């Protein structure tokens, strides 16, 4: 599946180091400092923390 996406759409896998980058957002039940970029990209309702 991943290879098909890479070939057809030109996207590549997100490196683990990038996916685990802490971000200042609330994603589901996770709040900063436990929220990562992966959580924010794959949630339907991230909220920014001022």
C-alpha positions in Angstrom: 0.0 0.0 0.0 2.8 2.4 0.9 4.7 1.8 -2.3 1.5 2.4 -4.3 0.9 5.7 -2.6 4.6 6.7 -3.1 4.5 5.8 -6.8 1.0 7.1 -7.8 0.8 10.2 -5.6 4.5 11.0 -5.1 4.3 11.0 -1.3 6.7 9.2 1.0 6.5 7.9 4.5 6.9 10.4 7.4 10.2 9.7 9.2 9.7 8.6 12.8 11.8 11.5 14.1 9.5 14.0 12.4 6.3 12.1 13.5 7.4 12.2 17.1 8.1 16.0 17.1 6.2 17.6 20.1 3.7 20.2 19.0 1.6 22.8 21.0 -1.8 21.4 20.0 -4.6 19.4 21.7 -5.4 16.2 19.7 -8.2 14.1 21.1 -7.4 13.5 24.8 -3.7 14.4 24.4 -2.4 17.8 25.5 1.0 19.4 25.1 3.7 18.1 25.9 2.3 14.6 25.1 0.9 15.6 21.6 3.1 14.8 18.6 3.0 15.9 15.0 1.6 12.4 14.2 -1.4 12.9 16.5 -2.2 16.3 15.0 -2.0 15.1 11.4 -4.3 12.1 12.0 -7.0 13.6 14.2 -10.2 15.2 12.9 -10.2 18.1 15.4 -6.9 19.6 16.6 -7.1 22.8 18.6 -4.3 25.4 18.9 -3.2 26.4 22.3 -2.6 30.1 22.5 
